[in-house]
Amino acid sequence: MITVSPGDPRDPAATALLAQSHALMQSLFPAEDNHYLEVSDLCAPDIRFFVARDDGKTIGCAALALREGYGELKSMFVDPSNRGSGAADALMHRLEQEARAQGLTDLKLETGNTLHAAHRVYTRHGFTPCGPFAQYEANASSLFMAKRLA
């Protein structure tokens, strides 16, 4: 059974997942188009970090960055051997629950344009394409998505 709970990005299991995610992003996209947060950045007071576990083993992670009026999804990653397990959906539900608890009205994200499996997860959870937001600029590698929280 998959559970999602607050986690510490410095925990070795979470750090290993983040390293996998960062390595994948570096292999797919130019450095200037990589917008992931480093482990130390994920420890900031305006970040809520969560881990998904299956039978006690950490299999996924995701973060919610609290912004002015909205939450930004960051560092969403599920171990490749656990994809299709429901971990991504469980993480998405927990991120949305946290956003609502924080009084946020919108969720936004930036993701790589070739990460089609991720796009399907986000679309399944009600995200639709939008333009760049905050510090982001349009580029050939990024896809921006948003969801209004009812």
N, C-alpha and C positions, 0 to 999 in steps of 0.2 A: 504494500500500500504506500502510495506517495504522499508525503507530508511536506508542507512548506512552512518554514518558520524564520524569524529573524536570524541572521548569521553574521559572522565576522569575516570580511574579505581577507584578513590576515591568517585565518585558519588554513593549514596546509592543503586540505582538500579543496577549499574554495580557491585558494591561490593557484592550484594546479589547473582548475577549470578556467580561470581567468587567463592563465598563461596560454592554454590551448586556444582560447578565443582570440587573444591578441596575435598569436602566431598565424592563425587563419586569416585574420584581417590584414596583416602585413603581407601575406602571400597573395592576396586577392586585389588589394587596392593601393594606390599611391600613398605615400606617407602623409601628404597634406590632406588626404581625404579620410584618414583614420581619426575618428573622434572618440575612441574609447577612453575610459577613465583608468588611470593607474590605481593600483591597490591602495596607495596612500590617499588618493582623492576620494575613493569609495568609503573612507573612514570619516569624512566630514560630517558635521552636524546636520546639514541639509540633505543628506543621503540616507535612504532606508534600503538596506541590503538584505536579501532573502536567499535562502538555499532550499532546494528541493532534495529530499532524501527518499530513498527506497530501501526499506529494511535497514535503516541506519546509515547507509552509504550515500554520500553526497553525490548527486548526479546532475545537478543544474543550479544555476544562480541567476539572479536578476536584481536590478537596483531601480529605485525610484528617486529621482532628483527633484526636490521640492523647489519649484520656481514660483515667480510672482503670478498667481492665478492658475497655474497649471503644473502638472507633473510630467517629467521627461523620463521615459524608459531608457535605461542604460544597462550595459553589460549582461544582456539576456543571452544565456548560453546553456545548452544541454549537451552532456557528453554524447558523442556520436553513437556509442553503443547502447544508449538509452533513448534515442529518438524514437518517437512513436509510442512511448510509454505513458503519455499523458502529463509528463513533467512540465512541458511548456505551458499547457493549458492551466495546470495548477499554479504555476508561477504567475501567469497573466491574471488569474482570478485574485491572487493575493495582492498583486500590485494595484489592481483596481480597488480592492477593499481598502488598502492603505490610503490611496488617493482620496477616496470618499471620506475616510476618517479624518484626513487632514483638511477637509473642506474644499478640495480642488474641484474645479468644474470641467477641466479638460485634461486629456493625456496626449502627449506628442512624442514622436520619436524620429530619429534619423537612422537609417540602416543602409547597407550596401545594396546597390541595384541588382546584383547577381545572386543575392541570398533568397532565392525563390521559396524555399521551404519556410523561411521566416516570414516572408510576405503573406503566405497562406495562413500562418498562425495569426498574424496581426489582423488580416481581413476577417478571419473567422470570429475574432473578438470585437469586430465592429469598427476597426480603423479604416480610414479612407485616405487616399493621397491628398496632400496639401503642399503648399509652398514652403520654402525655407523659413525658419523661425529663429529667434534669439540671435546668437552669434554665427549661425550657419549661413553659408552662401551656396547658391546653386552650383553644382559641379556634375561632371559626367558619371560619377560613381555613387552618388547619394540618392536615396528615395526618402521622402519625408511623408509622414502619416500622422493623422490626428483622430481623436475620438472625443466626442462630447459626452460627459457623464450626466445622466438624467437625474 
